[in-house]
Each structure stands twice: as structure tokens, then as C-alpha cells.
Amino acid sequence: MKIKNLLFAASALAMSFSSMAQSNLLNAKTPDEIGKKTPAQLISDNDKPLPYGYVHDRDVLMGKAIWEMIDIDQRINFPLYYPIDTAFVGKDRRSLFDVLIKNIKNGKITEVYTDDYFNTKKTFKDMSSSFTFIDTIPAGKDYINDHYDEFYPKSTTRKVKKGKAWVTETVPAAPAAVLDAQYIDKRELSAQDISGYKIKGYWYFDKRQGELKYRLLAICPVAPEARDIGKENGDVIELFWVYFPAIRDILHEAKAFNDKNSAMPITFDHLLNSRRFNGEIYKEENVYGDRQVADYMKDNAQNQLLESERIKEKIRNFESDMWNY
């Protein structure tokens, strides 16, 4: 009975600290030491993402590009979404979107594109309009109309001597009033507004190793534009596409929550490469210009899901057929 009570107390203590999930938690003598790794930990943590093996084109017996949609409303995909608060006390934990956008801003992620075929590069300045929306609310426009002369004062004229002649020039008047913040509608896109992620990957059969493998190529956050935040039927857009192999080092440093063992958080690189998420196929590489499933399975969500499963099974069956005669 004492052993059971001891185990229960230990598990309760572990659960109380599970939200923190920071290093040096059990060895810290003061709260300031929590999260600070010892020299030995820094040495052991000085690792890199598991490198991809070289694959020769002649070794690819079958290959097909596949696009999937990851819905963050599904529980299995929560580690990609939470925590949505960038001021979260767990210093080692950030949402995937926060990791991506932070490193795009500081210039560490440069392989950012407008589309999933990597044709045109994109900077944060190019997509700033999608992240920030500023407008005057109707009440503010009415206030400006009622105090029009204060916001748009009339220009004045003055005579200026240029050479031997006097010339009349117009002097624009500076606005005397500034609209109060209560009349300004400002919306900024944040991690909590993300609807999901689109990913592009490549399934291939390596004939040298006799195995069906997967290689993630690109990832794209999907969200409404800043102007549509809060609207019930707002359309979602592809914010940007990032070439995945170029950001593996950054994602290896970022940690996601491990629900089974908070003492061992999983890196986003490991989480995505090991496919610890659920995604629905919405497009495959095909002869029709890579048309989407929704383009030929119109207005029928059930048939679209069934078609997604059919594409998945077609790829799986190729490996199965290799070993059946």
C-alpha cells in the first residue's frame, strides 16, 4: 500500500511539473536555474538532425509527389498548434507557426516561396499585408467628417522672393488632429488564427533497399488574412511555402510537447519526418496538371475523403505488390 501511495505521489508531482517541461527541473535549487542546462547537458544536446541518405535517381523505382492538409482541430495535430500564446512561460515550447515566422523575420529562414513549386521567392515585407490589417471603423469616419477641417486643414499661400521677382507658392497645412485609437480597427495574424498546414511530400520506392519511403519537401501555414480575422465565413489562404530540407536545423532546435513524456519533448523536425500527425491528401501529381481532388469530386466532402484514401492505398499497394507474385 505504501508503494502505491509513493508511486501516486511521484506521478502527481510529475504531472504538476509537466506544463513546464524544461531542462534541469529536478536539479535546480532556485527557480532561476530551471531551464538552464549544465555544461554536460549542452555537450550531450549538441546534435544535428538525422541526415537524409543519398538517393540516386536510378534507385527510385516509383515516385509520386503528394499534397496533404493537416487540420489542427484534430487532437493528434495539437503539438503543431499549441501553445498559441507567445508569452507562454515554458521557454522551450512554441507553436510551429511562431517558430517559422520568428525565423523568417530574423533572416534565418530564407527559402520562402509564394507557391509549392518554388518558382518565386517571398520576403516578410511582401506578405506583411496578410499579417496586419489597419482600417478606420465607420464611427471613426463619421468623426472625421464632423471635424473635417481639423483633419484636412486648407492650404495657405505665401509670397516668396526668388531672384528679383516675388512668387506665390502654396503651403500644405499639417493636420491638427490625430484620430483616437478607439476609432482604429487593427488586426494582427497570430498563432491562434492558424487553421492548419499544407505539406508537400514525395513517396518513393527505393529499389536498392526494397522499401517504400517518404521525404517531406515543403510546408505552408494556412490561415485567414488579417482583414478576415473573426469572420465566421472568412476564406483561408496559403501564407507562404517553406522548403523543408532548408529549415531542418531550425526545427531541430524547436521543441513540441510530448504528451507521453513531458521530460523528453520532441523536435518539430522529428515530429514531421516521422509523420506523427494526421493529414488528408488533397492533391497528387497527375497528368491533368496536378489538379486537386476537389476539382473532380465537386461538392461532395465524403467522396473527396474516399478519393484521398484511394490515392493513399494506391501508393501502399505498390510496395505490397513488389512482394507478391
N, C-alpha and C positions, 0 to 999 in steps of 0.2 A: 504493500500500500504506500509506503514511504517512497519507493522508487517511482511509482506512478505520479505521486504528488510532485516529486522532483522533476520528472520529465514534463509535467504540465507547467510548472513554474518556468522551466527553461524555454519551453515553446512560447509561453506568453511573453517572456522577456524578448525573445527573438522577434515576435510579431510587433512588439511596441517599437522596436528599432527598425522594422522593415521599411518604413516610409523614408528613412534617412538613407539607407543603403550606401554608406560612404566608407572609404577605407580608414584603417586604423581605429575603427569604432570601439573595439574591445580592449585596445591597449592605451587609449587616450586617458590622461589623468585630469585634463580640463577640457571643456567643450571646444576651446580654440584649437586643440590638437586633432579633433575629428576632421577627417578629410585630408590631413597632411600625411603623405606617405613617408615611411622611413627610407633611408638610403638603400637598404636591402630590397624594399618593395619597388623602388624606382628602377633598380637593376633588373629585377625579375619581370617588370612590366615593360621593359624596353624592347618590345617586339613589333613586328610588322604584320600586315595582313598576309594570309597564306597566299603565296604567289600562284598565279594560274600557270598550268603546264602549257608548253608549246604544242600547238596542234597544226600539223601540216594540212594543206588543202586536200591532198590526196588521201588523207586518213579519214576524211568526212564522207562516210558512205551515204548519209542522208542528213539534210539540214533544212530548217524552216524557221523563219522569223515569226514570232508570236507577240501580240499586244494584249495586255491584261489590265483590268480595272480593279484596284484594291479599294474596297469600301471600308472606311474607318469606323462605320457604325457597327461592324461585326466585332464581337468580343476578341477574337483571335488577333485582330489587327490593332487593338488598343495600344500596344507598345510603340507603334508608329505615330500615334496621335498625342498621347499624354506624356508629360504634363503640358497643358496649354498655357500655363502662367509662366512667363519668362523670369519672374522674380521668385520662382519656387526655391525653397530653402535647400533642397537636395542639389548641391552644386554639380554633382556628376551626371545629373539627368536633365535632358532637354528633349523636346519633341523633334522629330526628323525635319520638319519644316523650319524650325528655329535654327537647327544646325546648318541647313542648306543656305538659308537667307543670310545668316550671320557671316558665313564664309564667302558668300558672293559679295557682300558689302565690303569686307576687308581685303578682297582681291585674292584670296587663297583658292577659290573656285573660279576658274576662267573658262572652262569648257561648257558654256551655257548657250543654248540654241533656241531658235524660235519654233523648230519643228523636230519631229522624231527621225528625220533623215539627215540631220546635222548639216543643213545647207547654209544657214545664216546664223552667225553668232549674235548674241544678245548681251547687253550690259544692264546693270541695275537701273541706270538712267533711262534706258529705252523702255523699261517696264514699270517705271515709277507711277505712271498714271493708273495702273491696275492696282497699286498698293495703297494709294492715297487719293481721297476724293474730298474736295472742298467746294462748298457752294453756299449761297445765301438763301435762307429759308424765306417763304412768302411774307412772313411778318417783317423780316429784315428789309425786303424790297419795298414794302409799304412804308416803313420808317424812312428809307432813303427818299422816296417820292415826297413824303411830307416835309422833309428837311433837305430838299434838293440843292438849294444854294449853299448849304454848309458842306455838302459832299462834292459838289461840282460848281465852285465859285466861278464867276465870269472873269475872263481875261481882261487885263488892263493894257493901255497903250502909254508909251512914253517917247519923248523925243531925244535922240542921241546924236551928237555931233560926230560925223565921220568925215575927216578932212576939213573942207571948208563948208560943207553942206550939213544941214540938220535932217535927220532921217527919223521917221516914226516907225517904231517896232512894237510888236505885240509881246507882252509878258504873260505867260500862262500862270494862273494863280494856283497855289498849292491848296489841296483840300484841307479844310479847317477841322473836319470831324472824322473820326475813325469808328467804324461800326463795332458795336459791342460783341463779345464772344457768344452771347446768348442768341444772336441772330445768325450765327455761322454754323453750318452743318459740316462737320469734319469727321470723316470715317477713315480708319486705317485698317488694312487687312492684317490679321494676326493668325497665330497657330490655331486658335479655336474656330476660325472660319473655314479651315480646310475640309473639303468634302471627301477627298480620297487621293489616290495616286495612280497615275497610269505608268505602266512599265513596259519596256520593250526588251524581249529576250530572244535567245536563239537556242532551239533544241537541235541537237545533232547526235548522230550515232558514230562513235569513234571505232572504226573497224580494227585499229591496232589493239585497243583494249577490249573490244567487244562489249561496249557499254553505251547506253543512252545517257547523254549529259545535257546540262543546261548552263548557259552563260548569260548573265544579266548585262544588258547593253546600255540602257538609259532609263531614267526615272523622271516623272513630271508631276508636280503638285497640281491638283485640280481644286478650284475654289471660285466663288462668285467674285466679280470685280468689286472694288471698294464701293462704287456707287450703288451696288445692289445688295450690300450687306443689310440684313434684317428683313429683306423682302421674302415673302413666302414662296413665290414662283420665280425667283431670280435665276437666270441662266448661269451655269458654271463654265469656266474657260480653262484652257491649259495655260498656266502661268509661265512656265519655261521648261525646257528639256535639258537635263544634265547628263553628259556622257559618264556612265557609271565607273568604268575602269579608271578614269582620271581622278576620282574622288575617294577611292578606297582607303587611302591613308587617313583622310579626314574622318570618314565614317568609322574607321577602326578606333579612333580616339574618343568618339562619342558613344555613350552608353545608353542602352534601352533597359527598361525594367524587366527583370526575370521573375515571373510570378511564382516559380517553383523554388527559387533560392535567391533571395534579395542580396545575399552576401556575394554572389557571383553574377553581376549584371552582364548582359550580352551586348556586344557591339552591334551597331547598325549594319556594319559590313557583314558580320557573321549571320545576323538575322535575315538579311536579304539574300545572301548567297546560299544559305541553307533552306531558303523558301519556307520560313516559319511565318507564313501569312496565307491568307486565302484570297485568290483573285479569280475573276471571271474573264475568259477570253472574249474580247470584243472585235478582234481583227486578226487575220492571218495573212501571210504572204501568199498572194494568189495571182492568177493570170488576168483578173479583172481590175488591175491597177491597185491591188491591195484594198479592195472595198471592205467596208465594215459589215459585221453581221446584221446590224440594224438596217443596212441599205437593201438587203434582200429578204429580211424577215421583219417586215414593217408592222408596227402597231400590235405586236404580239410578244410580250415580255417572256411568256413561258416558252414559246418556240425559240426565242433568242438564247435562253438558258440551255435548252436542249441542243441547239446548234453548237453552243460553246462546249458542252460535254462531248459532242460528236467529234469536234476537232481535237479535243484532248485525247479521246480514245484512239483516234486515228494515229496519233503520234506514239502512244503507248503500244499499239498493236504492231507497229513496225519492229520494235525491239522483240516483241513476243514471237513474231513470225520468223525472226532470224534463227530461233532455236527450235522451230517446229518444221518438220519435213513432211 
